[in-house]
Amino acid sequence: MIHDLTLSDVLSEHARSRPATTAVVDGDLRLTYPQLDARVSRLAGALAGRGVTAGERVLWLGQNSHAVLELLLACSRLGAIFCPANWRQAAGELRFVLADLEPRVVVWEHSETTAALAPGTGPVEAGAPEAVAGGSAPGAAAGFAEVGRAASWVRAGEEYEEFLAFGEMHDFPPVADTLPVLALYTAAFAGRPNAALLSSAALVAHSSSLLVVRQMEPDFTFLANGPLFHVGTMMFCLATLQIGGTNVFMPAFDAEELCRLVDAEKVTQAFLFGQMIDAVVAANSGGKYDLSSLRFVAHSAEWDEMTTPDDSPWCRSKMGGYGQTEVGGMLTFLGLAPGAAGFAGRPSPLVQVRILAPDGAELPPGEVGEICARGKSLFSGYFARPDLNAAKGAYGWHHTGDLGRRESDGTITFIGPKLRMIKSGNENVYPAEVERVLKAHPAVADAAVIGVPDERWHQAVKAVVVPRPGETITEQDLIEHVRTTLAGYKKPREVVFAEAVPKKGFTPDYDALDEQYGGGGYPGV
Amino acid sequence: MIHDLTLSDVLSEHARSRPATTAVVDGDLRLTYPQLDARVSRLAGALAGRGVTAGERVLWLGQNSHAVLELLLACSRLGAIFCPANWRQAAGELRFVLADLEPRVVVWEHSETTAALAPGTGPVEAGAPEAVAGGSAPGAAAGFAEVGRAASWVRAGEEYEEFLAFGEMHDFPPVADTLPVLALYTAAFAGRPNAALLSSAALVAHSSSLLVVRQMEPDFTFLANGPLFHVGTMMFCLATLQIGGTNVFMPAFDAEELCRLVDAEKVTQAFLFGQMIDAVVAANSGGKYDLSSLRFVAHSAEWDEMTTPDDSPWCRSKMGGYGQTEVGGMLTFLGLAPGAAGFAGRPSPLVQVRILAPDGAELPPGEVGEICARGKSLFSGYFARPDLNAAKGAYGWHHTGDLGRRESDGTITFIGPKLRMIKSGNENVYPAEVERVLKAHPAVADAAVIGVPDERWHQAVKAVVVPRPGETITEQDLIEHVRTTLAGYKKPREVVFAEAVPKKGFTPDYDALDEQYGGGGYPGV
């Protein structure tokens, strides 16, 4: 017990250590750490009153909100598990989540989709038993209708405030920090998404590594404008909590509102990349808002002038590294490997990385294998997926499902998802490698590479290329461009031109690409 | 297993991630991380050959050396416990350590004291059973003679190199990071010192907090010139290991040699305070050495010119905070609380602090109680002290034995050791508080406060004051100075002037002061 530190414990300490610090800003709501702590205790009491005990699940169906952090912390106080669902999902997908996770309490924001799901407002009210998408899931044995009825549904806003206000504050007994506290749905295996479970210990460890690499200090103010159901935003929200900073919530990205909030709250960092930054620059073209509190990586002349350059390893050259939900966020950081050969940098100070062969043997530098990991920030497995968990943890190492290589300087290169490896002849081709070469061509704006079935070679390499506006380029130019850089078997057999590459977050949506351009036959699938 | 990260694991990762980085410099010896990793595996094999299995102890009797880090890491690889003993101790004190810890292997540097202890070189050789100092210790049941004979004694230098060279490299099985790996002897309770046991998990967590507050990066080079048997030096050595930096070892502080090493190795930080800094400035008065790689806190005009100011929270204002071996090093940091009311700053991001009454109840801000803690960096108890461990962990909180106060801004003030609280009339007087006021007087160079037995008031406050050279000051001046600042019962009844205050490390040696100036009657003892 003396060694445990749950997210709830972090809050309890801040409530004492930082009585005057603003913990949360969301619209008109401003909470100091003691106020947040008191609300979380009430909320935990209210959840306990609805049957949320250790190990039970609480689901959030809505956009970004202070309630996401409050529910997470209240679940931590109870030893329960909180899941912020991707509210952009279709009704069928959310039904799967409900059936899979079997939450005791659902807190929901009104939308066409959620209203159709909530008892008393939609078709479930009629009492008709409904089919559950992906009903073969172990956790999905109960039909959605029963699940929906078993859970308490609390509508966000006034109803949530009332629910919270009537919660009883207890002296909650200590909770082990190895218990899962956060469930984030992530990559699908065998056709269904899986909820990665992260313990307080893992989240606290991951926050520590972000604090080190981002050099976060107690005056850090994070604007959660990216989706909190993704680890990329959640990890900064939690690191900000850990160091005792301020979390500002906005429901979703809006360039003008973001500028206003950065100015008003003196935001240190927001979740901004590429085109979002361009949108912010455009929204603030007149210099109406003071964005100088943002400490950021260089992007464009206008952006660099509006913001303050950050010299922490996180921002010093290229942001980021390699990560996934299952490792708590980031596994490797570019900032820990300036001038590195590997495209993903070096591991966080709190993990180990190995490149393993399928038989569990470690591969020497230069050879491609699966990126595997151990360490303090790793997840506790997927909710209710014993077989998958055993496979992912083979040989005592978490198998990321991604291929990578240790370079001779010790840094890591991310090659691409194992399932997307292309087999052409007897050779392995990794889409990411070919994509990098294609995107380095001055006339190419974006590119994605897939494998298409081929009678003679098993698969052939096919590239989908988005030319830069005003540039002319031929299929033969691009094939030749790749041929001069990579081994001959890696060059595309075919190049098609497109308006855009379909995306899933920051990465190409390979399922959509395969469907549209005839991909298939991957040996790993 | 997937979540474990031992010190040995940290080294294993660096051996892969940083193949060209210098891990260790000690005299002519330079080791890259792969070289250090290979030596540690051989050393672990050699130790295993002498019966060092999980839980067994290995003792170092010598000054600072790369061997200290190697032995620690080899013990981590085996699940064993390493103790670097205070080699400055007298023979009787070292005999106590030997009998208390019952090490399997002792690695020793030759000195008059250690030679007298090592079998084959001193009185033990004669076979006479010797009395064991502190023989009442649970771990001290065996006489020293037997202990000394049971252990393998390996002399540092050539014999150690040979021992290591013949070690067999194994694939060592995974070790849980919750096992103790480092034993540091610390404050005496009930008249005998106790070995605080720190696990890999605690040390890795503490390193993380130092990495955050000191903003350490992979190019960090630490010069271990302070004693490695104290947590103050060891904690920076381990944080440097954690981030993949370079540890430079020197046997003991020597101003000129320190300058040479800083220049040659581009040292980022050494273990330097007060008069040591003055000695370094004097040794480098001609500017012979380039010390600009040192990133340090301001000290004097000459020092500031020789070094580079560091803007990390650790160095920004006043260095440090409150700590002790039992919390892994630092519990609170001044750098996390700029402008704070409390003299010790705010807790590390990985711990919780509570000010508790003797009955375990939490005290409100402004009230003095015992500083208690929980968190990731805390120790695992003392070696072979079940009763003391139960007392120190009462109510599920580690009791530091020090009194403190939570200020209204949430920061912590360290008041002084519980055992040194003075009871005068019905009032509590804390020496550190009175000392601070005395030392604030412009004519005072140093001061210490003790309690002397008093028939009427139980104890009376007595101050030992060192005047600044050339200053004249009277007892009455000083009593009046305290009276105008603190409550009347806190003013010294008597002030004596002295040449120096006897010290134990950085703090007054209160035992010596009591003996010399008639102190006693403390209610906490």
Interface residues (C-beta under 8 A of the other chain):
Chain A: M1 I2 H3 D4 L5 D9 V10 S12 E13 R16 S17 R18 P19 A20 P174 T178 A201 A202 V204 A205 S207 S208 S209 L211 V212 Q215 M216 E217 P218 Q242 I243 G244 P313 L336 A337 R346 P347 P349 L350 V351 Q352 V353 R354 R374 G375 K376 L378 G393 G396 W397 H398 R406 S408 D409 G410 T411
Chain B: M1 I2 H3 D4 L5 D9 V10 S12 E13 R16 S17 R18 P19 A20 P174 T178 A201 A202 V204 A205 S207 S208 S209 L211 V212 Q215 M216 E217 P218 Q242 I243 G244 P313 L336 A337 R346 P347 P349 L350 V351 Q352 V353 R354 R374 G375 K376 L378 G393 G396 W397 H398 R406 S408 D409 G410 T411
